C-alpha cells in the first residue's frame, strides 16, 4: 500500500542519501556487466523492512520492486540471538563443570589418601574382610576420580586443548573391575552378576 503511494513520484524525493548512494554505485556497473539488479533494504516509517530491487528500464528509466522482508529479517535476528544465547549457556556449562569437578576432587583426594594410609599401615593390620572392603573403597574412589577427570577433559575437548591418543583396552579386565565395584551392592539385592 505504501509502495503504491510512491508510484509516479520523483525518486529523489523518496530516497534517502544511503539509497541514492547504493543506486549510484551499483546500477550502472551491474547493468553493464549483466549481473543481478542491485538490491538494498529500507526501513519504512511504520517499522517494516522492504527490499528494493532496481531494474534498469529501456531509455534509461528504472523499475523498482518492493518486497516486504520484515518477517525474514526478524527471523534471522531471532536466530542470531538464539545462537548467541546457546553459546553463552555452553560457556556457562563448561565453567560450571570445571569448577564442580575441582570441588568434587578435593574431598575425594582425602578419601583416597586416608584409604591408602590405612592400606599401608603396618602398625594396625586389617582383617581380610576389611582389606577387601578397603580395596573396594579405593577402586570406587579411583573410578570416581577417573569420571571427574573425564568431565574436566570434556571441558578441554570443547576448547580444543585436549591431546588425544589411541590406547589398547583390555575389555575383560574392565568388565571384571566394573562387576567388582558393584558386587557388594548387588549382593544385598536379588541381582545376579
HELIX and SHEET records of a PDB file:
HELIX    1   1 UNK A    4  UNK A    6  5                                   3    
HELIX    2   2 UNK A   11  UNK A   14  1                                   4    
HELIX    3   3 UNK A   17  UNK A   33  1                                  17    
HELIX    4   4 UNK A   58  UNK A   60  5                                   3    
HELIX    5   5 UNK A   70  UNK A  120  1                                  51    
HELIX    6   6 UNK A  128  UNK A  159  1                                  32    
HELIX    7   7 UNK A  171  UNK A  187  1                                  17    
SHEET    1   A 3 UNK A  39  UNK A  43  0                                        
SHEET    2   A 3 UNK A  49  UNK A  56 -1                                        
SHEET    3   A 3 UNK A  62  UNK A  68 -1                                        
END                                                                             
